[in-house]
């Protein structure tokens, strides 16, 4: 069997182009004892991967040049040399971008419930859902009647954050780009209000959407969007910082208004987090997320690109605003 992989050909400057990715033919490694051969069914692409393409110091090691990129993958076991897995089992794990992957079985987790679409294990029932759950509930701690604002609200994490906040009784305002995405927030996800950050009157529209100020701001974007939100933080507001996608492709330092004065004046808490910090609670959170999904309390929108050859294209979609909800590639 022939194999194919996608390696990091060069470190990007600005938005990654096609020349950052290189497809290479390779062999399929036959599994040894304790290993399994896995065929990917769905590959996740996520904004944090842009940071790993750089060699700047971060919370996770950068991707190596001329080595396969990797991320969360749902796959099917083709062959196993470990009793823990058998042919036909479905698994999820952080794995290299290849058509066939041979790994030790401790690098993947068996999917127990296959009655739901498997790609959900890359979104609401995977790290995306865990990120939304823990960032909002452990740091944001929304209370009934409070106002929760979510940036990148139609995206994979933001859409789940807003729906959990509604479950907890909060008033939810989502920020997204374009009329279609704003309608999706209110008409499909049940947000109380949506604001288009691309509109000329964004600042005025946002102020009108938060007449009682902002108690929780789930930060996914940074940049000018957040500069506007910070003006409306209430006393003792909480700001979980999940990401700053607006600056990921900047070639120069991102400079804007300083936040320290706002934090002192409002006595707000602003805390960055990594979802892995909460791994001890993944099982409990996963059960609750699954219950909400099965009871139709959380809706998940997934943008599915078809074909292994389109993995780079799907990744670039994230930064061009072309995806709705979670972006995955069906192999």
C-alpha positions in Angstrom: 0.0 0.0 0.0 1.2 3.5 -0.9 0.9 6.3 1.6 1.0 10.1 1.4 1.7 12.7 4.0 1.6 16.5 4.3 4.8 18.1 5.7 5.7 21.6 6.7 7.9 22.8 3.8 8.7 26.3 5.2 7.7 28.5 8.1 5.1 31.0 6.9 5.2 34.8 7.0 1.7 36.1 7.3 -1.1 34.0 5.9 0.2 30.6 5.0 0.2 29.9 1.2 0.3 26.6 -0.7 4.1 26.7 -0.6 4.0 26.1 3.2 2.7 22.6 2.6 4.3 19.7 0.7 2.8 16.4 -0.2 5.2 13.4 -0.1 4.8 9.8 -0.9 5.9 7.3 1.8 5.4 3.7 2.8 2.7 2.3 5.0 4.4 1.0 8.2 3.0 -2.4 9.2 2.0 -2.4 12.9 4.2 -4.2 15.5 3.1 -5.4 18.9 1.2 -2.7 20.8 0.5 -0.8 17.6 -2.4 -0.2 15.2 -2.8 0.8 11.6 -5.3 3.6 11.3 -7.1 5.1 8.3 -8.2 8.7 8.9 -11.8 9.4 8.3 -11.9 13.1 9.4 -9.0 15.5 10.0 -9.5 18.6 12.1 -7.8 21.9 11.2 -7.6 24.5 13.9 -6.3 28.1 14.3 -3.8 27.2 17.0 -1.9 25.2 14.3 -0.8 28.5 12.8 1.2 29.2 15.9 2.9 25.8 15.7 4.1 26.6 12.2 6.2 29.4 13.6 9.4 28.6 15.7 8.5 31.2 18.3 8.4 30.1 21.9 4.9 29.0 22.9 2.9 26.6 25.2 3.5 23.8 22.7 6.5 22.8 20.6 6.5 24.1 17.0 6.1 21.7 14.1 9.4 20.5 12.6 10.3 21.4 9.1 10.1 18.6 6.6 8.1 16.5 9.1 4.3 15.7 8.9 2.0 18.3 10.5 -0.4 16.8 13.0 -3.7 17.4 14.7 -6.8 15.8 16.0 -8.0 13.0 13.7 -10.9 10.5 13.8 -10.0 7.2 12.1 -10.8 3.6 11.6 -8.6 0.8 12.8 -7.5 -1.3 9.8 -5.2 -3.7 11.7 -4.2 -4.0 15.3 -1.5 -5.8 17.3 -3.0 -4.8 20.6 -6.0 -6.5 22.3 -7.3 -3.0 23.3 -8.3 -2.3 19.7 -9.7 -4.5 16.9 -10.3 -4.0 13.2 -13.2 -1.7 12.5 -13.0 0.2 15.8 -13.1 4.0 15.6 -10.6 6.1 17.4 -9.6 9.7 18.0 -6.2 11.2 18.7 -3.5 13.7 17.8 -1.9 12.2 14.8 0.2 13.1 11.7 -1.5 14.2 8.5 -1.2 11.0 6.5 -3.5 8.7 4.5 -2.5 5.8 6.8 -1.0 6.1 10.2 0.7 3.4 12.3 1.0 4.4 16.0 1.1 2.8 19.4 -2.4 2.3 20.7 -1.8 4.6 23.8 -1.8 7.6 21.4 -5.5 7.1 20.5 -8.8 6.7 22.4 -11.5 4.4 21.3 -14.8 6.0 20.5 -17.5 4.2 22.5 -20.6 5.9 21.1 -20.8 5.8 17.3 -24.5 6.6 17.2 -23.6 10.3 16.6 -21.8 11.7 13.6 -18.1 10.8 14.0 -16.9 14.3 13.1 -18.5 15.6 16.4 -15.5 14.0 18.2 -13.5 16.8 16.5 -15.9 19.5 17.6 -18.5 19.5 20.4 -17.5 16.1 21.7 -13.8 16.7 21.3 -11.3 19.4 22.2 -13.5 22.1 20.8 -16.3 21.4 23.2 -13.9 20.9 26.1 -12.3 24.2 25.4 -15.7 26.0 25.3 -16.9 24.2 28.4 -13.9 24.8 30.7 -13.0 28.2 29.6 -16.6 29.5 30.1 -17.6 27.6 33.2 -14.2 27.5 35.1 -13.0 31.0 34.3 -16.1 32.9 33.0 -18.5 31.4 35.6 -21.6 33.0 34.1 -24.5 33.6 36.4 -28.2 33.6 35.5 -29.2 36.9 34.0 -25.6 38.1 33.3 -24.5 39.2 29.9 -22.0 37.0 28.1 -20.2 38.2 25.0 -18.5 35.8 22.6 -16.2 36.8 19.8 -15.8 34.6 16.7 -19.2 33.4 17.8 -20.1 31.4 14.7 -16.8 29.5 14.9 -16.2 26.1 16.4 -15.5 27.2 20.0 -17.5 30.4 20.1 -20.7 28.7 19.0 -20.6 26.2 21.7 -19.6 28.8 24.3 -22.7 30.8 23.5 -25.0 27.9 23.7 -23.6 26.7 27.0 -24.1 30.2 28.4 -27.7 30.1 27.3 -28.2 26.8 29.1 -26.8 28.5 32.2 -29.4 31.3 31.9 -27.2 34.1 30.6 -28.0 36.7 28.1 -25.7 36.0 25.1 -24.3 38.5 22.5 -22.3 37.0 19.7 -19.8 38.9 17.4 -19.3 37.5 13.9 -18.5 38.7 10.4 -21.3 39.3 7.9 -25.1 39.2 7.9 -25.4 35.5 7.3 -23.3 34.6 10.3 -25.1 37.1 12.6 -28.5 35.6 11.5 -27.1 32.1 12.3 -26.3 33.2 15.8 -29.8 34.4 16.6 -32.0 32.3 14.4 -30.2 28.9 14.7 -28.2 29.0 17.9 -30.6 31.1 20.0 -28.3 33.9 20.9 -30.1 37.0 22.2 -28.2 39.3 19.9 -25.6 39.2 17.2 -23.3 42.0 16.0 -21.4 42.2 12.7 -17.8 43.4 13.4 -17.4 44.1 9.6 -20.2 46.7 9.6 -19.3 50.4 9.6 -21.4 51.0 12.7 -20.0 48.0 14.7 -19.1 50.0 17.7 -22.5 51.7 17.9 -24.3 48.4 17.3 -22.3 46.6 19.9 -23.0 49.3 22.5 -26.7 49.0 21.8 -26.5 45.2 22.2 -25.1 45.4 25.7 -27.2 48.1 27.5 -26.3 46.5 30.9 -22.6 46.1 30.1 -20.5 42.9 29.8 -20.1 40.4 32.7 -18.2 37.7 30.8 -16.2 38.2 27.6 -15.0 34.9 26.0 -12.0 36.1 24.0 -11.2 34.4 20.7 -10.1 37.3 18.5 -8.2 40.1 20.1 -7.4 43.2 18.0 -9.9 46.0 17.3 -13.0 43.9 18.2 -11.8 43.4 21.7 -10.8 47.0 22.0 -14.5 47.8 21.6 -15.7 45.1 24.0 -13.3 46.1 26.8 -15.0 49.6 27.0 -18.1 47.9 28.3 -16.8 45.5 30.9 -18.7 45.6 34.2 -17.2 45.6 37.6 -15.8 42.1 38.4 -16.2 41.0 34.8 -14.4 37.8 33.8 -12.4 37.4 30.5 -11.3 33.9 29.5 -8.7 34.3 26.8 -8.9 31.3 24.4 -7.2 32.8 21.4 -6.4 35.9 19.3 -6.9 34.8 15.8 -6.8 38.4 14.4 -3.1 38.5 15.0 -2.0 35.0 14.1 -0.8 36.0 10.7 0.6 39.4 11.6 4.2 40.0 10.4 4.7 42.8 13.0 3.8 43.2 16.7 0.1 43.8 17.4 -0.1 47.1 19.1 -3.4 48.6 20.4 -5.0 50.2 23.4 -3.5 49.1 26.8 -5.9 47.1 28.9 -4.4 47.5 32.4 -6.4 50.6 33.2 -9.6 49.0 32.3 -8.8 45.9 34.5 -8.0 48.1 37.5 -11.1 50.3 37.1 -13.4 47.3 36.7 -11.5 44.9 38.9 -12.0 42.4 36.1 -10.3 39.0 35.8 -8.6 38.3 32.5 -7.1 34.8 32.3 -5.5 32.9 29.5 -6.0 29.1 29.5 -5.0 25.9 27.7 -7.7 23.2 27.6 -5.2 20.6 28.7 -5.1 22.2 32.1 -8.5 20.7 32.7 -7.8 17.1 31.5 -8.7 15.6 34.8 -12.3 16.8 34.2 -12.6 15.8 30.5 -14.7 12.7 31.3 -17.3 14.6 33.3 -17.4 17.4 30.8 -17.7 15.0 27.9 -20.7 13.3 29.4 -22.5 16.6 30.0 -21.7 17.9 26.5 -22.9 14.6 25.0 -26.2 14.9 26.9 -26.7 18.4 25.7 -26.1 17.4 22.1 -28.4 14.4 22.3 -31.1 16.6 23.8 -30.7 19.1 21.1 -29.6 21.8 23.5 -26.4 22.3 21.6 -26.4 22.6 17.8 -23.2 22.0 15.9 -22.5 23.4 12.5 -19.6 21.7 10.6 -17.9 22.9 7.4 -16.7 19.7 5.7 -14.1 19.9 2.9 -13.7 16.7 0.9 -10.4 15.0 0.1 -6.9 14.6 1.7 -5.5 16.9 -1.0 -7.7 19.7 0.3 -6.4 19.7 3.9 -4.2 22.8 3.3 -7.1 24.6 1.7 -9.4 23.9 4.6 -6.8 25.2 7.0 -6.5 28.5 5.1 -10.3 28.8 5.1 -10.1 29.4 8.9 -8.3 32.7 8.4 -10.4 33.9 5.4 -13.7 33.5 7.3 -15.0 30.9 4.8 -16.0 28.3 7.4 -19.2 28.0 9.4 -18.6 26.4 12.8 -16.0 23.7 13.0 -13.8 23.1 9.9 -12.9 19.4 9.2 -11.8 17.5 6.2 -13.5 14.2 5.2 -10.9 11.8 3.8 
